[in-house]
Amino acid sequence: MKYYRMDALWQVTGKRMHLGENVKEIEIMENDFNSKLENLYKVFKPYYISGNLRERSCECCVTNEEIKLLLSKQLKDLSEDDIGHFMRSAITTFGEISDYKHFLPRILELLSFQNSTIIDDFLTFEKLNYGEWETWNEDEIVVVKEYLESLWYIVINNEKSTYYQIENVLEIIAKYIGMKKALKIWEGSTADKSVEYIVDFVLNGLSMDVGKKNKQYFLKWLHSKKVLSMMENVYFKDIDFDFSKRLSITYTILERDYEE
């Protein structure tokens, strides 16, 4: 997956992300994202690696070299390769819940980095449920939810986001935040590409693994007046002929099954 952490974006690309045309709105989104990221680190700061991590890790599954690598850098400097094994094996064979909470802010931050493959790693994201995150302290639950919501907002407003990115981030949001909340954020997108994703979903089919209930909710939303209005707004803009044709076909399909 290709993401850019907001404060690292200019260093990587030398330019702003394509997040619509309103510069002020882009600035607000960037500031919100960075604020949510900072809150993650702040709330989970009390958790640190105490004692001997070797004693809390499986002798057969985790090597001394992997532990040394994991502890060799500051939390914010850990790369996906440095922390990869821990992300997939945390709590079960690599450390305990307090260790997982220590590294969690960095794991979630890596979602926003270019070329990240974490986003579609099933084991990584099942760790939240395995760790019974909904039973954690209220402030911990809140910052995780707020960060994921902000990440989704950035992705759905990014003109450079791909179908693959939208699909995977939406799966995570639906799982941990709820499909209803995810679609509400989608409705607020100002990027033309957010409508193009809808066109792709309708014409190419829904391949997301979001569960039967969420899938039914999503399909119902596709046929709503709100979605039709979003498509109308884009159609009357200066868009290329091919997209306008695909958009028109999609609109006709959805309008036919429109639900009040």
Number of C-alpha atoms within 10 A of each C-alpha: 19 16 23 22 19 20 12 13 17 13 10 12 10 9 9 12 20 15 26 17 11 10 11 9 13 19 13 10 19 18 14 19 24 18 14 20 24 15 20 25 19 13 18 18 13 10 15 13 15 8 8 9 17 15 10 15 21 15 12 7 10 17 13 12 9 15 19 13 13 20 15 12 12 8 17 13 10 19 16 19 10 18 19 17 17 24 21 19 19 22 20 16 16 25 22 16 17 17 19 23 24 18 24 21 24 20 24 20 20 22 23 22 21 15 13 16 15 21 20 18 12 11 14 19 19 14 20 16 12 13 18 11 17 13 10 11 10 10 13 18 15 15 21 22 17 19 23 23 21 19 25 22 20 25 24 29 24 23 17 15 21 15 13 13 19 18 18 18 23 24 22 22 21 21 17 18 17 15 21 15 13 22 18 11 16 20 16 13 21 19 19 22 21 24 24 19 17 19 21 15 18 18 14 9 9 13 9 15 15 20 11 9 9 17 17 12 13 19 14 14 18 22 19 17 15 13 19 19 13 18 21 15 11 19 19 9 10 8 11 9 9 9 13 17 12 15 23 16 15 19 22 13 14 20 16 9 12 17 12 7
